């Protein structure tokens, strides 16, 4: 600290002391009350520095003991205050300054000390005893509301040094400050006498590490100070008891504070739960409704505590649930064409509605009719159409009554005093509370103000009391007026009720004599019928109780009147017959449920990736076939069955010529496929095995498939799982071949089960129908999982029925089907199939069928054509029309396929072709791998093929020289012709029909190969091609062109 700064501080303190001394000499006592009282700055030593406050001038007082102070000491005080201010400034700029709470004892000590400036309270100036721990204070000094702060550490000097200090103006100023009154005297009422100074010793709990301040008696003599100091230095039992009592009180206050903190934290958690997004909406709504209602909040708090903070489990949530009902209503009306045009305001709109109904087969049956008023006349102008006239929606919300809130309101009403005094008392309590709050605020203001302000506050308090009394009188008047109005309203209500009762009695008396004899008889008949019904109901109830107890009801029936018994029997008989019918149906369903068998299969364990054994339900094929023939009643003519076998054997089908079946064995097919099933969170692929009767062709093909087994696809272990399954299926099919129930035990068991033993050797049908397996159909995946062959669609050996290959000698290439092809004439027999395509172990049990032949294995045409070649052909054709020919207009590919879908729907509508194709998207055609495959469902793909063929033929008329377009038209026309011939011809093809289908199919394959070569030449290998790109590197194009 510089010398100039010290000199400036000393000079300033000197001028301040001179002004105080001059004011005292001239007797200006009024200024003593205008000077503001300084605040103390004592705080515990362990508390960090706080920002410095604005310095206040010292205040003068009278009748204080003199404490001399030298100029050197004042200079040291100024230096220390500057250092303290500097530390406070550094504390303000220090981040994350932790605040240390004061102990209760420190707060009590500081509250009981006189509020002096920091420099005056220093031990260096006051010369207080450093070892003194007791303080003698005025009792009123403890009522101050100013919090003290701890002073910085200062060196303590001896009393002898301060006693020998010279008498200077600075020391006089300090003595004036030491003789000031207690802060409690400034806000006392002038007429009230000040309490006498206390001579008792007050012992305060010492603070660890805190600087003890000097003890100053407010209005005592030096002799009393000395006696009090001596008494405080003598330890006695009373002092220790006081210390123990203080410690217990501190502990109790700490427990109370902890309990309050916990209660506050619990309430804050409760209030946050009312607005949490995880809270049910009903509870959130209740919280908003109870925001300013203490009883409702209390009910919510109780419910929240009872449910442990989980609102969804609370009783109130169950009672506050909301039930919402939506009801749509509308009406339809029969209108003719003119009325439709008048309704919609457009003749074109009316014609479109009519066209839409005429093009829909269902709408033609139900929504179009001739005019009923014009018999025999049915013209487009008079024909009526059922159209939607108007509609609407009603929404009703049923709220469960918040019974808990109402209960809380009722409880409050019950606890309230009588109605006449409740409002006034509550208002008086509120005014009293408001008055107390005002008094507390005024006391705080008075404790921080001077004596002048205290007198002003007393005046304001008296005025406020007058105002509150006037307010109370006004409220009383208002309450009295409300009571008068209420009494008048009650009186009027009573009068209205009396008048209504008089009018109702008059009307009743007037109506009584107007009843006629006929009305009286009718009323009496109704009463008698009602009494009869009640008797019958009572009798039925008694009979039901007697039957439930198992007692005899003959005695009860004899006691009843004949009319009642007759009525009871007439009502009970229909119920008895219905009960018998229900019982028979129930027994039948139970018996059918018993037919479901189980089978244990080796499957893949999802957790350990090892093989485990699980049990699955299965329906035996022979039981399903017996149910279809006997219960369902499916019938086949013997001529139809005989023609099936004759035709197959005449054209040399291997499975037919080698089979031991007679001409009356019903042909049965076995079909396997995987389906993609949607579960709750993901999709799952499920394997399904079904059987069908080959000659049974219902309108919907799905009604001819009967599923006998299902299993998740990912659980299959190579062909091990299906081998165990097929072993059971083979056992059942062998019994069906003989037309009887199995005689021997099923595989894996030593004997038949009880119900199988009861039916052993019994014919499956009354006509002794026999069944023979003639087809095992499925896609490549099913045949691979079933047979586990060495051939695969993506391997070099591409077929399990012939020796064709993907790479190898030219005569064996699978796409070489010309005159030089050899694989067409080398179809495998049973021995070659087992030797060249099956593995040496884990053979499929189906090869043990009677006279098994590989030709029984069939590829599913839906998978090979509709979900195979058709994807490639449709994708290449759409790319050609949209991108190269701009057939659907210019723009991006997304815009083009949008217009293409509109064209497709209009094409189907004009030809009355039904489909379920959703709107076209880019992902349906252009795949991530770069291939152009128009993926769709099997039937929708067939319809898209017809539409694309129509578009290509239309475009060829305008572009006859486009080479790619001409080739694409020829390929698509050939494929469409092949599909049409396959759908038109019956199962048994003639030679000419078979040749036509052969020519159309091979013509499509020739153009397919040519288009592949053309796009390869244009470096667009993913158009009209669906294979891996590496196979095109070794492609003998010259050979392909020669074969094409």
PyMOL commands that set and color helices and strands:
alter all, ss='L'
color gray80, all
select helices_A, chain A and resi 3-25+31-34+71-93+104-112+123-126+139-143+159-163+169-178+183-185+222-233+237-275+281-289+294-306+311-313+315-319+337-344+347-359+361-366+403-415+419-447+451-512+517-549+554-559+562-593+621-632+638-650+654-657+701-704+713-715+720-738+754-759+780-787+810-812+823-825+830-837+845-848+854-856+861-884+893-910+922-925+938-958+963-984+991-1017+1029-1032+1037-1043
alter helices_A, ss='H'
color red, helices_A
select strands_A, chain A and resi 134-135+202-203+322-335+368-369+384-399+597-604+611-618+666-678+683-693+706-712+771-778+857-859
alter strands_A, ss='S'
color yellow, strands_A
deselect
rebuild
show_as cartoon
